[in-house]
């Protein structure tokens, strides 16, 4: 299957004119469509001092190569009205603002699965992923994180919660969908082992490539629940017309404080630049405006940080 890459132009002039550029990619995956206008999000002026700190290859090219795993509401979603040529969301708005601040374009490529995303960054095939991606000490061994949100992991279940899934312990003997390669997959597999050790039925873990496929497994009855980040699950529940509800909220569910953020190659100077650029967006109110716009007030951090998982 042919793969293409769409360049999202993130300077104010090209955003205003609605132009996009296209280039070819050898990497498997699909192309992220051009973003919609970010209503209510302040336009940024280029910060020359920050731009000067970018790695030379980025300033020479005038682009940042970015990778993602596709739909991750409300961070990256199809635009209202189902227009497949546009995407929107909190990550789209903030990535656009970062591009404006740094005076660069961002080339977005979508790959299948989180493992492909992380390995692509570790091998420096891509400059970064804005994510957010879960930050864990074991992942920090191969990549660096610039954390900008906190998250909670819960279950999305059919309305009425017929299997009475209220916690990890109550998941024994049920069919749980997860995103392949994610932290929730690891936690639910560990829980399955704990179930059998306690003489209870194992968890049937169903690993899917992305969030929409995982949520469809629950809606179609193939899975009893989807175990994932609360922010996207809240979005899916709202979009389900009463078919789904959240379960297991207000609990740790196998996680300590979970932080998520952008990902860069290990030791890349881009990490420090992104942290400083995000701090500018925190300080000037852009971050708060974007998070509020997408219903993520409860997921805000006080400030962005580098490799926060290792600092817990």
Secondary structure as UniProt FT lines:
FT   STRAND          4..8
FT   HELIX           12..17
FT   STRAND          21..24
FT   STRAND          30..31
FT   STRAND          34..35
FT   TURN            39..40
FT   HELIX           48..52
FT   HELIX           56..61
FT   STRAND          63..68
FT   TURN            73..75
FT   STRAND          76..78
FT   TURN            80..81
FT   TURN            84..85
FT   STRAND          86..88
FT   HELIX           90..102
FT   STRAND          105..110
FT   HELIX           114..122
FT   TURN            123..124
FT   STRAND          128..134
FT   TURN            137..138
FT   HELIX           139..141
FT   STRAND          143..151
FT   STRAND          153..158
FT   TURN            159..160
FT   TURN            162..163
FT   HELIX           169..171
FT   TURN            172..173
FT   STRAND          175..179
FT   TURN            180..181
FT   HELIX           183..197
FT   TURN            198..199
FT   STRAND          204..208
FT   HELIX           211..219
FT   TURN            220..221
FT   STRAND          225..229
FT   HELIX           230..239
FT   TURN            240..242
FT   STRAND          244..247
FT   TURN            249..250
FT   TURN            253..254
FT   STRAND          258..265
FT   TURN            266..267
FT   HELIX           270..283
FT   TURN            284..285
FT   HELIX           286..293
FT   TURN            294..295
FT   HELIX           297..299
FT   STRAND          300..306
FT   HELIX           308..311
//
